[in-house]
Amino acid sequence: MRILLVNKFYYDRGGDCIVTMNLENLLKSHGHEVAIFSMIYPENLFSEWNVYWPSNMSNYDALVRPFGSKKVRKGFIQLLDDFRPDVVHLHNIHTQLSPIIAKIAHERGIRVVWTLHDTKLVCPCYTCMRDGHWCEDCMTDKTAVIKHRCMPGGIIGSTIGYLEAKKWTKEKLQDYTDLFLPPSQFMMDTVVRGGYDPKKFRVLCNFIDEDKVKNPSFKKKNYFIYLGRVNEVKGIRTLCKAAADFDYKLIVIGDGELLPDLQNQYRGITNIEFKGQMEWNDFRPIIEGAKFMVLPSEWSENNPLTVIESQSLGTPVLGARIGGISELIEEGVNGMTFESGNVEDLKEKIDTMWHASYDYQTIAENAVKRYSSEAYYEQLMKYYRGEE
């Protein structure tokens, strides 16, 4: 088959990008022809397909791209003409590329599937979060994004978010898309509550690149870890507050806007170490050696790769009970959960997991089986062929 993958960034920026690039490699390994449509961006990996991509957004583009700009349409149509895909597989496309991609492909009779990495289909600001709390106001009243100033850029950004939501309605997006593929039941349930037809959805959990997690070591050391973006919604501030009350060592791997502030705040706390951004080969041994990994999110994660990767290396996970995180954790078997944002509950569970015994090898074996790329591939092919 000829498959066109679409994601607005093409580098290791976040889960959507990693999933897209891993899928590209998986499809190629099975002999498929794969093209990429993205946006020109300084950090992007090289791609032979980037001659079709629109430029990085200017201030003017930020006003027009969400609605389907000429730059995007021209490049995408040319790529369709030259590559002639059997399937267009969308990932994260709003704003920089926009659902004009789905519309053009649909009008040409090309099968369109769409992996949902966030709640953008029902929430203009992507997250269904407002002032640190879950919010579904826009599911029934799109003007809520303006009333609450949910988007970056205040009233201007929120007005664009409102107009974007009015442009790309659920009726249009369902018409353009043959099948939505949320990686978690939580994501499907959320979007269906927003008025989408459940018949258009199939839950398909993210997969692991087995080569990345081969032959793990199960020799645990005296530390636990956080792996991910260092920002408010990830709950890292709550985690550091809890960890500071223990002698247990916490290693924080990742970068983000909170990193300088937290480094300064905990400068004298010897049991919290901030590693910053690291490459996989450098931080994989740290994951393997950790007693457990903590994902303290305070926003509704979808199907976090950090949980999947940690479990596949035999490291149990302490995760916040929010979003799709708890779908990946079996209490007492491959980790535990705690109430999101609750420092005292988090401290209690950290102490419990520090002293708990786990079958690390079984955790790894079960995770690799559960998140198998081959199982994912077989199911995806059925969806590509319309055998849902």
Buried (B, 14 or more C-beta within 10 A) or exposed (E): BEBBBBBBBBBEBBBBBBBBBBBBEBBEEEEBBBBBBBBBBEEBEEBEBBEBBBEEBEEEBBBBBBBBBEBBBEBBBEBBEEBEBBBBBBBBBBBBBBBBBBBBBBEBEBBBBBBBBBBBBBBBBBBBBBEEEEBBBBBEEBBBBBEBBBBEEEEEBBBBBBBBBEBBEBEBBBEBBBBBBBBBBBBBBBBBEBBBEEEBBBBBBBBBBEEEBEEBEBEBEEBBBBBBBBBBBBBBBBBBBBBBEBEBBBBBBBBBEBBEEBBEBBEEEEBBBBBEBBEEEEBBEBBBBBBBBBBBBBBBBBBBBBBBBBBBBBBBBBBBBBBBBBBBBBEEEBBBBBEBBBBEBBBBBBBEBBEBEBBBEEBBEBBBEBBBBEBBBEBBBEBBEEEB
